[in-house]
Amino acid sequence: MAPPPPTTIGGTPIAGNTGASPSPSASRPIAAAAGAGVTAAGTAAGAATSALAPTASQLDPQPAAPSAGDATLSRAEVKAALADFSRLVSAIQGELSSNGLKITALADRSIFARAGLRKGDTVTAVDGKPLQSIDDAADIYSRAGTARAMSVSIIRHNKPATLRIVIQ
């Protein structure tokens, strides 16, 4: 049986996408609501977690991770951002993997920055739905226009946090 055809966006094949499971070292550029120049890594990035007892460094008091906090966006600014897809996707870059979207670059005044995201954050889920693929990013994009609020689960400074975004 032949492998499935590569995924395309606007008729252009996504580089390195053969439709097969990616190899651990595979990385390919994709464009989605999560952003142009986002790379989909074939394996989970970052340190593995363990169910074992905490290490000494985990027991030592650590400064608290910055509060992810809440953000309020106007319905007009969300609609304007969604209406200019090219500008929207150029505002964020990162690596998309089974761990989520690791943000490697973020435009300072973008809607993503106003929502509270920062360079270095890993977005793991939006409204409880994991963000692991271009399809997941497209689903977020399609829901954003009518959402009244969104809950964005992130990892910031190796600690889980939640951004709560209200759209008025």
C-alpha positions as semicolon CSV with decimal commas, in nm:
position;residue;x (nm);y (nm);z (nm)
1;M;0,000;0,000;0,000
2;A;0,135;0,342;-0,097
3;P;0,194;0,603;0,175
4;P;-0,065;0,882;0,196
5;P;0,010;1,195;-0,007
6;P;0,191;1,482;0,166
7;T;-0,016;1,747;0,339
8;T;-0,046;2,071;0,146
9;I;-0,141;2,426;0,235
10;G;-0,269;2,635;-0,053
11;G;-0,153;2,362;-0,292
12;T;0,206;2,379;-0,166
13;P;0,339;2,060;-0,003
14;I;0,464;2,100;0,351
15;A;0,837;2,031;0,329
16;G;0,937;1,692;0,459
17;N;0,580;1,570;0,510
18;T;0,535;1,231;0,347
19;G;0,219;1,147;0,532
20;A;0,412;0,888;0,735
21;S;0,504;0,921;1,099
22;P;0,795;1,161;1,130
23;S;1,133;1,033;1,242
24;P;1,273;1,156;1,574
25;S;1,505;1,397;1,396
26;A;1,249;1,516;1,141
27;S;1,144;1,876;1,152
28;R;0,936;2,047;0,888
29;P;0,796;2,396;0,844
30;I;0,420;2,433;0,859
31;A;0,181;2,726;0,847
32;A;-0,134;2,734;1,053
33;A;-0,330;2,951;1,288
34;A;-0,040;2,888;1,524
35;G;0,187;3,069;1,279
36;A;0,396;3,058;0,967
37;G;0,741;2,920;1,016
38;V;0,619;2,690;1,292
39;T;0,814;2,362;1,285
40;A;0,658;2,029;1,360
41;A;0,913;1,811;1,535
42;G;0,872;1,439;1,509
43;T;0,921;1,370;1,878
44;A;0,845;1,539;2,203
45;A;1,092;1,808;2,295
46;G;1,206;1,900;2,642
47;A;1,285;1,711;2,955
48;A;1,093;1,399;3,043
49;T;0,885;1,406;3,357
50;S;0,903;1,136;3,619
51;A;0,659;0,995;3,870
52;L;0,951;0,931;4,106
53;A;1,014;1,128;4,424
54;P;1,112;1,491;4,371
55;T;1,478;1,577;4,337
56;A;1,659;1,800;4,586
57;S;1,629;2,095;4,347
58;Q;1,252;2,042;4,333
59;L;1,231;2,050;4,713
60;D;1,433;2,371;4,745
61;P;1,219;2,683;4,748
62;Q;1,215;2,824;4,397
63;P;1,096;3,165;4,289
64;A;0,743;3,133;4,161
65;A;0,696;3,130;3,786
66;P;0,552;3,454;3,658
67;S;0,177;3,455;3,677
68;A;0,029;3,370;3,340
69;G;-0,268;3,588;3,429
70;D;-0,578;3,699;3,250
71;A;-0,622;3,908;2,937
72;T;-0,917;4,085;2,784
73;L;-0,931;4,130;2,408
74;S;-1,197;4,321;2,219
75;R;-1,412;4,134;1,971
76;A;-1,303;4,389;1,707
77;E;-0,931;4,319;1,756
78;V;-0,988;3,942;1,741
79;K;-1,192;3,974;1,421
80;A;-0,929;4,204;1,268
81;A;-0,650;3,959;1,354
82;L;-0,842;3,665;1,209
83;A;-0,927;3,862;0,894
84;D;-0,557;3,915;0,807
85;F;-0,432;3,555;0,817
86;S;-0,095;3,640;0,663
87;R;-0,020;3,898;0,933
88;L;-0,157;3,667;1,203
89;V;0,072;3,377;1,113
90;S;0,376;3,598;1,071
91;A;0,334;3,719;1,432
92;I;0,432;3,387;1,592
93;Q;0,690;3,118;1,528
94;G;0,770;2,798;1,709
95;E;0,807;2,425;1,711
96;L;0,497;2,209;1,707
97;S;0,538;1,866;1,869
98;S;0,350;1,615;2,079
99;N;0,426;1,844;2,378
100;G;0,254;2,142;2,217
101;L;0,369;2,461;2,044
102;K;0,702;2,590;2,182
103;I;0,709;2,961;2,094
104;T;1,048;3,065;1,955
105;A;0,954;3,414;1,832
106;L;0,660;3,643;1,897
107;A;0,579;3,990;1,762
108;D;0,561;4,233;2,055
109;R;0,226;4,392;1,974
110;S;0,059;4,087;1,821
111;I;-0,269;3,949;1,943
112;F;-0,072;3,653;2,080
113;A;0,141;3,885;2,296
114;R;-0,168;4,080;2,410
115;A;-0,325;3,748;2,508
116;G;-0,030;3,692;2,743
117;L;0,190;3,451;2,548
118;R;0,568;3,496;2,567
119;K;0,870;3,369;2,380
120;G;0,971;3,041;2,542
121;D;0,616;2,940;2,643
122;T;0,490;2,601;2,528
123;V;0,117;2,604;2,453
124;T;-0,004;2,256;2,547
125;A;-0,381;2,297;2,509
126;V;-0,656;2,547;2,434
127;D;-0,989;2,500;2,610
128;G;-0,871;2,158;2,723
129;K;-0,795;2,036;2,370
130;P;-0,429;1,948;2,307
131;L;-0,229;2,153;2,055
132;Q;-0,008;1,897;1,882
133;S;-0,075;1,929;1,510
134;I;-0,163;2,164;1,228
135;D;-0,519;2,029;1,250
136;D;-0,537;2,132;1,616
137;A;-0,412;2,482;1,523
138;A;-0,672;2,508;1,245
139;D;-0,945;2,409;1,493
140;I;-0,837;2,687;1,731
141;Y;-0,840;2,936;1,442
142;S;-1,191;2,830;1,338
143;R;-1,328;2,862;1,695
144;A;-1,157;3,192;1,780
145;G;-1,401;3,410;1,585
146;T;-1,701;3,313;1,798
147;A;-1,532;3,239;2,132
148;R;-1,629;3,448;2,432
149;A;-1,334;3,321;2,633
150;M;-1,042;3,084;2,592
151;S;-0,831;2,898;2,845
152;V;-0,475;2,843;2,722
153;S;-0,265;2,585;2,908
154;I;0,105;2,663;2,888
155;I;0,438;2,561;3,029
156;R;0,637;2,868;3,134
157;H;0,978;2,834;3,298
158;N;0,916;2,456;3,325
159;K;0,597;2,513;3,527
160;P;0,236;2,470;3,414
161;A;0,023;2,784;3,400
162;T;-0,305;2,893;3,246
163;L;-0,388;3,205;3,049
164;R;-0,753;3,302;3,067
165;I;-0,854;3,519;2,775
166;V;-1,188;3,700;2,775
167;I;-1,317;3,831;2,441
168;Q;-1,567;4,119;2,476
